[in-house]
Amino acid sequence: MSTAELKLDLISQIAGLTDKVKLRELMELLKFQTEESLYITSKEEKSLIAEARQEVAEGKVFTNEEVQKEIKEWLQQ
């Protein structure tokens, strides 16, 4: 599907929406995508990032293979 076709499909779907909440959510998503402002990281986010970096430095990480295996096990339960 070309970009033009995607745009037309999107316009058609939006035109058919009557739910104000969904329309507002779409508007917020579009605003977020077009904003060029810098994201400001909160103190909590900075703390969590520092914690994650420390865990990586200590080798407390999982390989992709380990994660995939664990997901498969969860799904089989």
C-alpha positions as CSV (number, residue, x, y, z in Angstrom):
1,M,0.0,0.0,0.0
2,S,1.5,3.4,-1.0
3,T,1.7,6.4,1.3
4,A,-1.1,8.1,-0.6
5,E,-3.3,5.0,-0.2
6,L,-2.5,4.8,3.5
7,K,-3.4,8.5,4.0
8,L,-6.7,8.1,2.2
9,D,-7.5,5.0,4.3
10,L,-6.7,6.9,7.5
11,I,-8.8,9.9,6.5
12,S,-11.7,7.6,5.7
13,Q,-11.5,5.8,9.0
14,I,-11.2,9.1,10.9
15,A,-14.1,10.6,9.1
16,G,-16.2,7.6,10.2
17,L,-15.4,8.0,13.9
18,T,-18.0,9.4,16.2
19,D,-16.4,8.6,19.5
20,K,-15.0,11.9,20.9
21,V,-12.6,10.1,23.2
22,K,-11.0,8.2,20.3
23,L,-10.8,11.4,18.3
24,R,-9.1,13.2,21.1
25,E,-6.6,10.3,21.6
26,L,-5.8,10.4,17.9
27,M,-5.3,14.2,18.1
28,E,-2.9,13.8,21.1
29,L,-1.0,11.1,19.2
30,L,-0.6,13.3,16.2
31,K,0.5,16.3,18.3
32,F,3.1,14.1,20.0
33,Q,4.4,12.9,16.7
34,T,4.8,16.4,15.3
35,E,6.2,18.1,18.4
36,E,9.8,19.1,18.2
37,S,10.2,19.9,21.8
38,L,12.8,18.2,24.0
39,Y,11.5,15.5,26.3
40,I,12.3,16.3,29.9
41,T,13.2,13.3,32.0
42,S,11.7,13.2,35.5
43,K,13.7,12.5,38.6
44,E,12.0,9.1,38.9
45,E,12.9,8.2,35.3
46,K,16.5,9.3,35.8
47,S,16.7,7.1,38.9
48,L,15.3,4.1,37.0
49,I,17.7,4.7,34.2
50,A,20.7,4.8,36.6
51,E,19.4,1.6,38.3
52,A,19.2,-0.2,34.9
53,R,22.7,1.0,33.9
54,Q,24.1,-0.3,37.2
55,E,22.4,-3.7,36.6
56,V,23.9,-3.9,33.1
57,A,27.3,-3.0,34.5
58,E,27.0,-5.8,37.1
59,G,26.0,-8.3,34.3
60,K,22.4,-8.6,35.6
61,V,21.0,-9.0,32.1
62,F,19.3,-11.7,30.1
63,T,20.1,-12.7,26.5
64,N,17.4,-12.5,23.9
65,E,17.4,-16.3,23.8
66,E,16.8,-16.5,27.6
67,V,13.9,-14.1,27.3
68,Q,12.4,-15.9,24.4
69,K,12.6,-19.2,26.3
70,E,10.9,-17.7,29.3
71,I,8.1,-16.3,27.2
72,K,7.5,-19.6,25.6
73,E,7.3,-21.2,29.1
74,W,4.8,-18.6,30.2
75,L,2.7,-19.1,27.2
76,Q,2.6,-22.9,27.7
77,Q,1.2,-22.7,31.2
